[in-house]
Every structure is written in C-alpha cells, then in structure tokens.
Amino acid sequence: MRLVVKPDMLFRKRGKSGLVALNLDMAQVAEFVKQRLGKEVEMGGCKAPITMFIVEPFMPHDQEFYLSIVSERLGSTLSFSESGGIEIEENWDKVKTIFLPTEKSLTNEACAPLIATLPLEIWILASWK
C-alpha cells in the first residue's frame, strides 16, 4: 500500500514547506517521520516542534477540492472550493464560505451557497446523499 504522511499540526502550507510526502511505502514513511519529528517549525506566527503525524492511504487523483470546517461558539464556518491543493492560499477568491448556526442542521439547502456556482458534475457529487 502506498501512503501519504504529513504533520498533524495547526498550521498551513505544509506542502510548500516540504512537510508532506506522497506515494511512499512504510519504510519511507518511517524515515520521513524520523527526519522531522521534534523539528521546530514556524508558520503564520505559530512556533512549535512537530510532534504528531497523519499517515493515510495515497489516492491518485486528477482534481483536488478544499474543505474547511471551523467550529465556533455560535456555530460552524464551512468553506469549500473546487480549486484545492497547495495553491489554495493564492486562490482564496475561489473559496465560498457559509456560517451554519449551532441550532441548524447541515442540509443541501444550507450548503446551497457553497455549491451553487460549481460545474454540474461537481454539484452532483456535492449533492449526493
């Protein structure tokens, strides 16, 4: 099985910083982690050692999406873009965002502003139940 490994830390731009490795075997993952575990990084004003990693199956794909869910006191902010990947910070104008109050359910109607401008084939996937 081929794998992806990256730090499980609260900072962005991991890919651009050489902190994401794709299509590795388990021995390569172990070496990647060994070289970076405890290494101090500074991103967006946060400075901390890398202590945790995510390892998950590598899935080859032609397109990347961006999805972010931020839990807040009064609800959740959901952001979505069909232009995901390591260039997402340069494409914030393509990110659609909604606020979902705690008392509301996550429904197709609530998400409509996120998917309304998507190409039909992506909209069908996003609307699938």
N, CA, C and O atoms as a MOPAC input file, in Angstrom:
PM7 MOZYME 1SCF
protein

 N      0.84600 1    -1.18300 1     0.00000 1
 C      0.00000 1     0.00000 1     0.00000 1
 C      0.89000 1     1.24500 1     0.00000 1
 O      1.85000 1     1.33500 1     0.76500 1
 N      0.56400 1     2.18100 1    -0.85100 1
 C      1.27300 1     3.45500 1    -0.91700 1
 C      0.60700 1     4.42700 1     0.04900 1
 O     -0.60600 1     4.37200 1     0.25300 1
 N      1.40800 1     5.32600 1     0.65100 1
 C      0.92700 1     6.16800 1     1.74400 1
 C      1.27400 1     7.63900 1     1.55100 1
 O      2.16100 1     7.99400 1     0.77500 1
 N      0.54700 1     8.48600 1     2.28200 1
 C      0.80600 1     9.92100 1     2.40300 1
 C      1.11800 1    10.18000 1     3.86800 1
 O      0.49100 1     9.58800 1     4.74600 1
 N      2.08500 1    11.06100 1     4.14700 1
 C      2.40600 1    11.42200 1     5.53100 1
 C      2.58800 1    12.93200 1     5.61400 1
 O      3.18900 1    13.55400 1     4.73900 1
 N      2.04900 1    13.50800 1     6.69400 1
 C      2.19600 1    14.95000 1     6.93000 1
 C      2.00100 1    15.22000 1     8.41400 1
 O      1.34800 1    14.44100 1     9.10900 1
 N      2.57100 1    16.33000 1     8.90800 1
 C      2.36700 1    16.67600 1    10.31300 1
 C      0.89000 1    16.96100 1    10.59200 1
 O      0.20100 1    17.57200 1     9.77500 1
 N      0.41800 1    16.51600 1    11.74100 1
 C     -0.94000 1    16.81400 1    12.19600 1
 C     -0.83400 1    17.97200 1    13.17300 1
 O     -0.94300 1    17.79700 1    14.38700 1
 N     -0.62000 1    19.15200 1    12.62300 1
 C     -0.39000 1    20.35200 1    13.43100 1
 C     -1.26400 1    21.47600 1    12.89100 1
 O     -1.72200 1    21.41600 1    11.74900 1
 N     -1.49400 1    22.48900 1    13.69800 1
 C     -2.37100 1    23.59400 1    13.31400 1
 C     -1.60800 1    24.68600 1    12.57200 1
 O     -1.46700 1    25.80100 1    13.07400 1
 N     -1.12100 1    24.36800 1    11.39000 1
 C     -0.50000 1    25.38100 1    10.55000 1
 C     -0.72600 1    25.02700 1     9.08600 1
 O     -1.03400 1    23.88500 1     8.74500 1
 N     -0.56700 1    26.02200 1     8.24100 1
 C     -0.80900 1    25.86600 1     6.81000 1
 C      0.50500 1    25.71000 1     6.06300 1
 O      1.59300 1    25.73300 1     6.63800 1
 N      0.35300 1    25.55100 1     4.76300 1
 C      1.47700 1    25.49900 1     3.82200 1
 C      2.45200 1    24.36200 1     4.12100 1
 O      3.66000 1    24.50700 1     3.93300 1
 N      1.92800 1    23.24100 1     4.58100 1
 C      2.78300 1    22.08500 1     4.84200 1
 C      3.42100 1    21.57300 1     3.55300 1
 O      4.60100 1    21.22300 1     3.52900 1
 N      2.62400 1    21.53500 1     2.48200 1
 C      3.15400 1    21.04700 1     1.20900 1
 C      4.27600 1    21.90600 1     0.67600 1
 O      5.29800 1    21.38700 1     0.22900 1
 N      4.10100 1    23.21200 1     0.71700 1
 C      5.12200 1    24.13400 1     0.21800 1
 C      6.36500 1    24.14400 1     1.10000 1
 O      7.43100 1    24.58200 1     0.66700 1
 N      6.23600 1    23.66700 1     2.32400 1
 C      7.36700 1    23.65500 1     3.26000 1
 C      8.08300 1    22.30900 1     3.30400 1
 O      8.93700 1    22.08200 1     4.16200 1
 N      7.73600 1    21.42000 1     2.38000 1
 C      8.38900 1    20.11500 1     2.34900 1
 C      7.96900 1    19.19800 1     3.47900 1
 O      8.70900 1    18.29000 1     3.85800 1
 N      6.77400 1    19.43500 1     4.02200 1
 C      6.31000 1    18.64500 1     5.16100 1
 C      5.22400 1    17.64200 1     4.79200 1
 O      4.58600 1    17.06400 1     5.67300 1
 N      5.01100 1    17.43100 1     3.48700 1
 C      4.06300 1    16.42800 1     3.01500 1
 C      4.79900 1    15.52000 1     2.03900 1
 O      5.48400 1    15.99500 1     1.13300 1
 N      4.65600 1    14.22300 1     2.22600 1
 C      5.26700 1    13.26100 1     1.31100 1
 C      4.18000 1    12.35100 1     0.75700 1
 O      3.32100 1    11.87000 1     1.49600 1
 N      4.22500 1    12.12400 1    -0.53800 1
 C      3.19700 1    11.35400 1    -1.23600 1
 C      3.76500 1    10.06600 1    -1.81700 1
 O      4.93400 1     9.99200 1    -2.19700 1
 N      2.90600 1     9.05400 1    -1.87500 1
 C      3.20500 1     7.82200 1    -2.59900 1
 C      4.42900 1     7.09300 1    -2.02500 1
 O      5.30100 1     6.65000 1    -2.77200 1
 N      4.48200 1     6.97400 1    -0.70200 1
 C      5.60100 1     6.31500 1    -0.02500 1
 C      5.21700 1     4.92200 1     0.44600 1
 O      4.03700 1     4.62800 1     0.64100 1
 N      6.22300 1     4.06300 1     0.63000 1
 C      5.97600 1     2.80100 1     1.32100 1
 C      6.21500 1     3.03600 1     2.82000 1
 O      6.63200 1     4.12500 1     3.21400 1
 N      5.95400 1     2.02700 1     3.65000 1
 C      6.03700 1     2.21300 1     5.09800 1
 C      7.45400 1     2.56300 1     5.55700 1
 O      7.61700 1     3.36400 1     6.47800 1
 N      8.46700 1     1.98600 1     4.94100 1
 C      9.84900 1     2.30300 1     5.32400 1
 C     10.16700 1     3.76700 1     5.02000 1
 O     10.84000 1     4.43000 1     5.80900 1
 N      9.69200 1     4.27100 1     3.89400 1
 C      9.91200 1     5.67400 1     3.54000 1
 C      9.15900 1     6.60300 1     4.48900 1
 O      9.66300 1     7.66900 1     4.84400 1
 N      7.95600 1     6.20400 1     4.90200 1
 C      7.19100 1     6.99100 1     5.87000 1
 C      7.96600 1     7.07800 1     7.18000 1
 O      8.08900 1     8.15700 1     7.76000 1
 N      8.48700 1     5.94700 1     7.64600 1
 C      9.24400 1     5.92500 1     8.90700 1
 C     10.45500 1     6.85100 1     8.82400 1
 O     10.74800 1     7.56400 1     9.78300 1
 N     11.15400 1     6.85300 1     7.70500 1
 C     12.32500 1     7.71900 1     7.53500 1
 C     11.91400 1     9.19100 1     7.49300 1
 O     12.57900 1    10.03900 1     8.08800 1
 N     10.82000 1     9.49400 1     6.79300 1
 C     10.30700 1    10.86700 1     6.70800 1
 C      9.97900 1    11.38900 1     8.10600 1
 O     10.36800 1    12.50000 1     8.46500 1
 N      9.26700 1    10.58600 1     8.88800 1
 C      8.88700 1    10.98400 1    10.24900 1
 C     10.13300 1    11.14700 1    11.11800 1
 O     10.24800 1    12.12300 1    11.86000 1
 N     11.05100 1    10.21200 1    11.03000 1
 C     12.28400 1    10.26100 1    11.83500 1
 C     13.05600 1    11.55900 1    11.58900 1
 O     13.58400 1    12.15700 1    12.52600 1
 N     13.12200 1    11.99100 1    10.32800 1
 C     13.86600 1    13.20400 1     9.97900 1
 C     13.18100 1    14.48200 1    10.47000 1
 O     13.84000 1    15.50800 1    10.63900 1
 N     11.85800 1    14.42900 1    10.70000 1
 C     11.12300 1    15.65100 1    11.02700 1
 C     10.54900 1    15.69100 1    12.44000 1
 O     10.19000 1    16.76700 1    12.91900 1
 N     10.45400 1    14.56700 1    13.10900 1
 C      9.88400 1    14.51000 1    14.45200 1
 C     10.70500 1    15.37500 1    15.40600 1
 O     11.91900 1    15.20300 1    15.51900 1
 N     10.04900 1    16.28900 1    16.07900 1
 C     10.70800 1    17.18500 1    17.02200 1
 C     11.29400 1    18.43300 1    16.39100 1
 O     11.71600 1    19.34800 1    17.09900 1
 N     11.32600 1    18.48000 1    15.06000 1
 C     11.85700 1    19.65700 1    14.36600 1
 C     10.94500 1    20.85200 1    14.64200 1
 O      9.72400 1    20.74300 1    14.52300 1
 N     11.52800 1    21.97700 1    15.00500 1
 C     10.73700 1    23.17100 1    15.29100 1
 C     10.43100 1    23.90500 1    13.98900 1
 O     11.31900 1    24.16400 1    13.17700 1
 N      9.15500 1    24.23200 1    13.81200 1
 C      8.72300 1    24.96900 1    12.62500 1
 C      7.98000 1    26.22400 1    13.05700 1
 O      7.37700 1    26.27200 1    14.12900 1
 N      8.03700 1    27.22400 1    12.21100 1
 C      7.28600 1    28.45300 1    12.45800 1
 C      6.44300 1    28.74100 1    11.22900 1
 O      6.96400 1    28.89900 1    10.12500 1
 N      5.13300 1    28.80700 1    11.43400 1
 C      4.19000 1    29.05800 1    10.35100 1
 C      3.12100 1    30.01000 1    10.84900 1
 O      2.48500 1    29.75700 1    11.87200 1
 N      2.92500 1    31.08300 1    10.14500 1
 C      1.85100 1    32.01100 1    10.48600 1
 C      1.88500 1    32.48900 1    11.91900 1
 O      0.83500 1    32.65200 1    12.54000 1
 N      3.06200 1    32.71600 1    12.45100 1
 C      3.17600 1    33.21600 1    13.81500 1
 C      3.18600 1    32.13800 1    14.87600 1
 O      3.41900 1    32.42900 1    16.04900 1
 N      2.93300 1    30.88100 1    14.48500 1
 C      2.97800 1    29.76600 1    15.43300 1
 C      4.33600 1    29.09000 1    15.33100 1
 O      4.80800 1    28.78700 1    14.23500 1
 N      4.95800 1    28.85700 1    16.47500 1
 C      6.25700 1    28.19600 1    16.50900 1
 C      6.15800 1    27.02800 1    17.47900 1
 O      5.83700 1    27.20900 1    18.65400 1
 N      6.43800 1    25.81700 1    16.97200 1
 C      6.33500 1    24.63100 1    17.81800 1
 C      7.07500 1    23.47100 1    17.16500 1
 O      7.30000 1    23.47100 1    15.95500 1
 N      7.45100 1    22.48200 1    17.97600 1
 C      8.06000 1    21.28000 1    17.39700 1
 C      6.98100 1    20.39100 1    16.78000 1
 O      5.83900 1    20.37500 1    17.23800 1
 N      7.35300 1    19.66500 1    15.75600 1
 C      6.42900 1    18.70500 1    15.14300 1
 C      6.39000 1    17.46900 1    16.03700 1
 O      7.41400 1    16.82800 1    16.27400 1
 N      5.19900 1    17.14400 1    16.52600 1
 C      5.05500 1    16.02600 1    17.45800 1
 C      4.10300 1    14.94100 1    16.97500 1
 O      4.13700 1    13.82100 1    17.48600 1
 N      3.25400 1    15.25300 1    15.99900 1
 C      2.24200 1    14.29500 1    15.54500 1
 C      2.21100 1    14.29100 1    14.02100 1
 O      2.42400 1    15.31900 1    13.37800 1
 N      1.94300 1    13.12200 1    13.45900 1
 C      1.83600 1    12.96800 1    12.01100 1
 C      0.55500 1    12.22700 1    11.65700 1
 O      0.05000 1    11.41800 1    12.43500 1
 N      0.04300 1    12.51600 1    10.47800 1
 C     -1.06700 1    11.76700 1     9.89700 1
 C     -0.46800 1    10.88300 1     8.80700 1
 O      0.30100 1    11.36100 1     7.97300 1
 N     -0.81300 1     9.60700 1     8.81100 1
 C     -0.43300 1     8.68900 1     7.74400 1
 C     -1.73200 1     8.10100 1     7.21200 1
 O     -2.53200 1     7.54800 1     7.96700 1
 N     -1.93100 1     8.22800 1     5.90800 1
 C     -3.16300 1     7.72800 1     5.31000 1
 C     -2.87800 1     7.17200 1     3.92100 1
 O     -1.82200 1     7.44800 1     3.35300 1
 N     -3.80300 1     6.39400 1     3.36500 1
 C     -3.57200 1     5.81800 1     2.04000 1
 C     -3.40400 1     6.90000 1     0.97000 1
 O     -4.08500 1     7.92500 1     0.99200 1
 N     -2.49700 1     6.65400 1     0.04900 1
 C     -2.29300 1     7.54200 1    -1.09600 1
 C     -3.33800 1     7.19500 1    -2.14400 1
 O     -3.47400 1     6.03800 1    -2.54400 1
 N     -4.07400 1     8.20500 1    -2.58400 1
 C     -5.10900 1     8.02100 1    -3.59400 1
 C     -4.78000 1     8.90400 1    -4.79600 1
 O     -4.96600 1    10.11800 1    -4.72500 1
 N     -4.29600 1     8.32700 1    -5.89600 1
 C     -4.03800 1     9.14900 1    -7.08200 1
 C     -5.33300 1     9.84000 1    -7.52200 1
 O     -6.40900 1     9.24500 1    -7.46300 1
 N     -5.22500 1    11.09100 1    -7.96000 1
 C     -6.41100 1    11.84400 1    -8.35200 1
 C     -6.02700 1    12.93900 1    -9.33600 1
 O     -4.88100 1    13.38700 1    -9.38600 1
 N     -7.01600 1    13.35800 1   -10.11700 1
 C     -6.80100 1    14.40900 1   -11.11000 1
 C     -7.19100 1    15.77900 1   -10.58800 1
 O     -6.71200 1    16.79600 1   -11.09000 1
 N     -8.05600 1    15.81500 1    -9.58400 1
 C     -8.57000 1    17.09100 1    -9.10000 1
 C     -8.59200 1    17.09100 1    -7.57600 1
 O     -8.86600 1    16.07000 1    -6.94700 1
 N     -8.29700 1    18.26200 1    -6.98800 1
 C     -8.34700 1    18.40900 1    -5.53600 1
 C     -9.38000 1    19.45900 1    -5.16700 1
 O     -9.52300 1    20.47900 1    -5.84100 1
 N    -10.08900 1    19.19200 1    -4.09400 1
 C    -11.03200 1    20.15200 1    -3.53900 1
 C    -10.48000 1    20.65400 1    -2.21000 1
 O     -9.58100 1    20.04700 1    -1.62900 1
 N    -11.02500 1    21.76000 1    -1.74000 1
 C    -10.66000 1    22.30400 1    -0.43200 1
 C    -11.92700 1    22.33700 1     0.40600 1
 O    -12.95100 1    22.85200 1    -0.04300 1
 N    -11.87300 1    21.79700 1     1.61500 1
 C    -12.99000 1    21.84300 1     2.54700 1
 C    -12.44300 1    22.15600 1     3.92500 1
 O    -11.49700 1    21.52100 1     4.39100 1
 N    -13.04500 1    23.13800 1     4.57000 1
 C    -12.64400 1    23.52000 1     5.91900 1
 C    -13.89900 1    23.68000 1     6.76300 1
 O    -14.86700 1    24.30900 1     6.33700 1
 N    -13.87800 1    23.11100 1     7.95500 1
 C    -14.97100 1    23.28000 1     8.91300 1
 C    -14.34400 1    23.79200 1    10.20200 1
 O    -13.53500 1    23.10500 1    10.82500 1
 N    -14.72400 1    24.99800 1    10.59400 1
 C    -14.19300 1    25.60800 1    11.80600 1
 C    -15.33400 1    25.74600 1    12.80400 1
 O    -16.30600 1    26.45900 1    12.55400 1
 N    -15.21100 1    25.06100 1    13.93200 1
 C    -16.22200 1    25.12400 1    14.97800 1
 C    -16.01300 1    26.38400 1    15.80700 1
 O    -14.91300 1    26.66200 1    16.28700 1
 N    -17.09000 1    27.13300 1    15.96300 1
 C    -17.04900 1    28.37300 1    16.73300 1
 C    -18.13000 1    28.31400 1    17.80700 1
 O    -18.92600 1    27.37500 1    17.83500 1
 N    -18.16400 1    29.28700 1    18.66900 1
 C    -19.10800 1    29.28300 1    19.78700 1
 C    -20.56600 1    29.20400 1    19.33300 1
 O    -21.35500 1    28.45900 1    19.91400 1
 N    -20.92200 1    29.96000 1    18.31100 1
 C    -22.31700 1    30.04200 1    17.89200 1
 C    -22.65200 1    29.18000 1    16.68100 1
 O    -23.78300 1    29.20700 1    16.19600 1
 N    -21.68600 1    28.42000 1    16.19000 1
 C    -21.93600 1    27.57700 1    15.02900 1
 C    -20.64500 1    27.15700 1    14.36500 1
 O    -19.58400 1    27.12800 1    14.98800 1
 N    -20.75200 1    26.83300 1    13.09700 1
 C    -19.58200 1    26.38900 1    12.33400 1
 C    -19.46300 1    27.17900 1    11.04300 1
 O    -20.46400 1    27.49200 1    10.39900 1
 N    -18.23400 1    27.50000 1    10.67200 1
 C    -17.95800 1    28.13700 1     9.39800 1
 C    -17.47100 1    27.05300 1     8.45000 1
 O    -16.48000 1    26.37600 1     8.72500 1
 N    -18.17400 1    26.89200 1     7.32900 1
 C    -17.81900 1    25.90800 1     6.32100 1
 C    -17.31200 1    26.63600 1     5.09100 1
 O    -17.95100 1    27.57100 1     4.60700 1
 N    -16.16800 1    26.21000 1     4.58700 1
 C    -15.59200 1    26.79500 1     3.37700 1
 C    -15.29800 1    25.67600 1     2.39700 1
 O    -14.86700 1    24.59100 1     2.78900 1
 N    -15.53500 1    25.94600 1     1.10800 1
 C    -15.32800 1    24.94300 1     0.06600 1
 C    -14.82900 1    25.60700 1    -1.20300 1
 O    -15.22300 1    26.72600 1    -1.53300 1
 N    -13.95700 1    24.90200 1    -1.90900 1
 C    -13.50300 1    25.35500 1    -3.22000 1
 C    -13.19600 1    24.15200 1    -4.08400 1
 O    -12.69400 1    23.13700 1    -3.60000 1
 N    -13.49600 1    24.26900 1    -5.35700 1
 C    -13.12300 1    23.22900 1    -6.30800 1
 C    -11.65500 1    23.36100 1    -6.70500 1
 O    -11.14000 1    22.53600 1    -7.46000 1
 N    -10.98300 1    24.38600 1    -6.20500 1
 C     -9.56700 1    24.63000 1    -6.51700 1
 C     -8.71300 1    24.37900 1    -5.27900 1
 O     -8.13600 1    25.30900 1    -4.71500 1
 N     -8.63600 1    23.12800 1    -4.86500 1
 C     -7.84800 1    22.78800 1    -3.68800 1
 C     -6.38400 1    22.61400 1    -4.02100 1
 O     -5.94000 1    22.97600 1    -5.11100 1
 N     -5.63600 1    22.06200 1    -3.09000 1
 C     -4.22200 1    21.80400 1    -3.31100 1
 C     -3.33200 1    22.82700 1    -2.64300 1
 O     -3.79900 1    23.69000 1    -1.89900 1
 N     -2.03400 1    22.71900 1    -2.91900 1
 C     -1.07200 1    23.56100 1    -2.21200 1
 C     -1.13400 1    25.02200 1    -2.62400 1
 O     -0.50400 1    25.86700 1    -1.98700 1
 N     -1.87600 1    25.33500 1    -3.67000 1
 C     -2.00800 1    26.72800 1    -4.10600 1
 C     -3.27000 1    27.38400 1    -3.54200 1
 O     -3.63800 1    28.47000 1    -3.99100 1
 N     -3.93800 1    26.76300 1    -2.58000 1
 C     -5.21400 1    27.29400 1    -2.08600 1
 C     -5.07800 1    28.70700 1    -1.53100 1
 O     -5.97900 1    29.52500 1    -1.71300 1
 N     -3.97500 1    29.01000 1    -0.86100 1
 C     -3.81100 1    30.35500 1    -0.29600 1
 C     -3.78300 1    31.42800 1    -1.37700 1
 O     -4.17200 1    32.57000 1    -1.13100 1
 N     -3.31900 1    31.06400 1    -2.58300 1
 C     -3.28400 1    32.02300 1    -3.68800 1
 C     -4.62400 1    32.10300 1    -4.41100 1
 O     -4.79500 1    32.92500 1    -5.31100 1
 N     -5.57400 1    31.25700 1    -4.02300 1
 C     -6.87700 1    31.20700 1    -4.69700 1
 C     -8.04500 1    31.41900 1    -3.73500 1
 O     -9.11500 1    30.84400 1    -3.92900 1
 N     -7.84900 1    32.24300 1    -2.69800 1
 C     -8.92400 1    32.46500 1    -1.72300 1
 C    -10.17000 1    33.04400 1    -2.37500 1
 O    -11.27200 1    32.86500 1    -1.85700 1
 N    -10.01700 1    33.73800 1    -3.50800 1
 C    -11.18200 1    34.30700 1    -4.18800 1
 C    -12.11100 1    33.21900 1    -4.71900 1
 O    -13.26700 1    33.50300 1    -5.03200 1
 N    -11.63500 1    31.99000 1    -4.82600 1
 C    -12.45800 1    30.88000 1    -5.30500 1
 C    -13.10000 1    30.09600 1    -4.16300 1
 O    -13.85600 1    29.15600 1    -4.40600 1
 N    -12.80500 1    30.47500 1    -2.93000 1
 C    -13.35300 1    29.78100 1    -1.76100 1
 C    -14.69600 1    30.40900 1    -1.38900 1
 O    -14.79900 1    31.62100 1    -1.20500 1
 N    -15.71200 1    29.56900 1    -1.28400 1
 C    -17.04500 1    30.01300 1    -0.84800 1
 C    -17.19600 1    29.62400 1     0.62100 1
 O    -16.76500 1    28.54600 1     1.03000 1
 N    -17.80800 1    30.50600 1     1.41100 1
 C    -17.93900 1    30.27200 1     2.85100 1
 C    -19.36300 1    30.55000 1     3.30900 1
 O    -20.00200 1    31.50400 1     2.86400 1
 N    -19.85100 1    29.69300 1     4.21300 1
 C    -21.14000 1    29.93000 1     4.86600 1
 C    -20.95300 1    29.75400 1     6.36600 1
 O    -20.01900 1    29.09200 1     6.81800 1
 N    -21.85500 1    30.35700 1     7.12600 1
 C    -21.88500 1    30.15200 1     8.57300 1
 C    -23.14500 1    29.36400 1     8.88700 1
 O    -24.23900 1    29.74600 1     8.46900 1
 N    -23.00100 1    28.27300 1     9.61700 1
 C    -24.12100 1    27.42600 1     9.99500 1
 C    -24.31400 1    27.52100 1    11.50300 1
 O    -23.51900 1    26.96700 1    12.26300 1
 N    -25.37200 1    28.22500 1    11.95000 1
 C    -25.62200 1    28.34400 1    13.38900 1
 C    -25.80000 1    26.96600 1    14.04000 1
 O    -26.26500 1    26.02500 1    13.39600 1
 N    -25.43700 1    26.85900 1    15.28500 1
 C    -25.48200 1    25.59200 1    16.01300 1
 C    -26.85400 1    24.93100 1    15.94400 1
 O    -26.94100 1    23.70800 1    15.83400 1
 N    -27.91400 1    25.70900 1    16.00700 1
 C    -29.26200 1    25.13500 1    16.04000 1
 C    -29.75300 1    24.65100 1    14.67700 1
 O    -30.81500 1    24.03300 1    14.60200 1
 N    -29.01600 1    24.91100 1    13.60000 1
 C    -29.42700 1    24.48600 1    12.26100 1
 C    -28.75000 1    23.18200 1    11.88100 1
 O    -27.62600 1    22.90300 1    12.29700 1
 N    -29.45200 1    22.38700 1    11.08300 1
 C    -28.89700 1    21.13100 1    10.57500 1
 C    -28.12700 1    21.38400 1     9.28600 1
 O    -28.39600 1    22.34600 1     8.56600 1
 N    -27.17700 1    20.51900 1     9.00800 1
 C    -26.42900 1    20.58900 1     7.76000 1
 C    -27.26600 1    19.90400 1     6.68400 1
 O    -27.35700 1    18.67700 1     6.64600 1
 N    -27.86600 1    20.69400 1     5.82500 1
 C    -28.73400 1    20.18600 1     4.76400 1
 C    -28.22600 1    20.66900 1     3.41100 1
 O    -27.36000 1    21.54100 1     3.33800 1
 N    -28.77500 1    20.09100 1     2.33500 1
 C    -28.43200 1    20.56700 1     0.99200 1
 C    -28.77700 1    22.04100 1     0.84400 1
 O    -28.03400 1    22.79500 1     0.21500 1
 N    -29.89400 1    22.45100 1     1.41900 1
 C    -30.31500 1    23.85100 1     1.32200 1
 C    -29.32500 1    24.77100 1     2.03000 1
 O    -28.99200 1    25.83900 1     1.51500 1
 N    -28.85700 1    24.36500 1     3.20200 1
 C    -27.89500 1    25.18200 1     3.94000 1
 C    -26.58300 1    25.30700 1     3.17700 1
 O    -25.91600 1    26.34000 1     3.24000 1
 N    -26.21700 1    24.25000 1     2.45500 1
 C    -24.95000 1    24.24300 1     1.70500 1
 C    -25.07800 1    24.82500 1     0.30200 1
 O    -24.07700 1    24.96200 1    -0.40100 1
 N    -26.29100 1    25.16900 1    -0.11400 1
 C    -26.50800 1    25.65900 1    -1.48000 1
 C    -25.55400 1    26.77900 1    -1.89100 1
 O    -25.05400 1    26.74800 1    -3.01500 1
 N    -25.27600 1    27.77300 1    -1.02800 1
 C    -24.33900 1    28.82800 1    -1.45700 1
 C    -22.92600 1    28.30700 1    -1.74100 1
 O    -22.18500 1    28.91400 1    -2.51400 1
 N    -22.55700 1    27.19700 1    -1.12500 1
 C    -21.22300 1    26.64000 1    -1.36700 1
 C    -21.12800 1    25.93800 1    -2.71300 1
 O    -20.07000 1    25.93000 1    -3.34200 1
 N    -22.23400 1    25.35000 1    -3.15300 1
 C    -22.18100 1    24.52900 1    -4.35900 1
 C    -22.89400 1    25.13400 1    -5.55900 1
 O    -22.84100 1    24.57000 1    -6.65300 1
 N    -23.55700 1    26.26800 1    -5.37900 1
 C    -24.36900 1    26.85700 1    -6.44700 1
 C    -23.57600 1    27.21600 1    -7.69700 1
 O    -24.11300 1    27.13400 1    -8.80200 1
 N    -22.33700 1    27.60300 1    -7.55800 1
 C    -21.55700 1    28.04600 1    -8.71800 1
 C    -20.63200 1    26.96200 1    -9.26400 1
 O    -19.82700 1    27.22400 1   -10.15800 1
 N    -20.74200 1    25.75800 1    -8.73700 1
 C    -19.86300 1    24.67800 1    -9.18500 1
 C    -20.30700 1    24.12200 1   -10.53400 1
 O    -21.48800 1    24.19900 1   -10.87400 1
 N    -19.37400 1    23.56300 1   -11.30700 1
 C    -19.76400 1    22.85800 1   -12.53000 1
 C    -20.71300 1    21.71900 1   -12.17900 1
 O    -20.64700 1    21.17200 1   -11.07800 1
 N    -21.58100 1    21.36400 1   -13.09200 1
 C    -22.63800 1    20.38600 1   -12.84200 1
 C    -22.11200 1    19.06900 1   -12.27200 1
 O    -22.69000 1    18.54100 1   -11.32200 1
 N    -21.03000 1    18.52900 1   -12.83200 1
 C    -20.54900 1    17.22300 1   -12.35800 1
 C    -20.07300 1    17.28100 1   -10.91000 1
 O    -20.20000 1    16.29300 1   -10.18600 1
 N    -19.53600 1    18.39800 1   -10.47800 1
 C    -19.12300 1    18.54400 1    -9.08000 1
 C    -20.35100 1    18.76800 1    -8.20900 1
 O    -20.41900 1    18.24400 1    -7.09700 1
 N    -21.31400 1    19.52800 1    -8.68900 1
 C    -22.54400 1    19.78200 1    -7.94200 1
 C    -23.27300 1    18.47400 1    -7.67100 1
 O    -23.79200 1    18.26600 1    -6.57500 1
 N    -23.31400 1    17.59300 1    -8.66200 1
 C    -23.98100 1    16.29900 1    -8.47800 1
 C    -23.29700 1    15.51100 1    -7.36700 1
 O    -23.97700 1    14.92400 1    -6.52500 1
 N    -21.97100 1    15.48800 1    -7.34700 1
 C    -21.24900 1    14.80300 1    -6.27100 1
 C    -21.51600 1    15.45300 1    -4.92300 1
 O    -21.72500 1    14.75300 1    -3.93200 1
 N    -21.51100 1    16.78000 1    -4.87000 1
 C    -21.71900 1    17.50100 1    -3.61000 1
 C    -23.13800 1    17.32400 1    -3.09700 1
 O    -23.36500 1    17.41000 1    -1.89100 1
 N    -24.09600 1    17.07900 1    -3.98000 1
 C    -25.49800 1    16.94500 1    -3.58600 1
 C    -25.89000 1    15.50300 1    -3.29800 1
 O    -27.00000 1    15.24600 1    -2.83100 1
 N    -25.00800 1    14.57600 1    -3.56700 1
 C    -25.31800 1    13.17600 1    -3.39100 1
 C    -25.59300 1    12.85900 1    -1.93000 1
 O    -24.88200 1    13.32700 1    -1.04000 1
 N    -26.62100 1    12.06600 1    -1.69000 1
 C    -26.98500 1    11.69500 1    -0.31300 1
 C    -26.54600 1    10.28900 1    -0.02000 1
 O    -26.76100 1     9.79300 1     1.08500 1

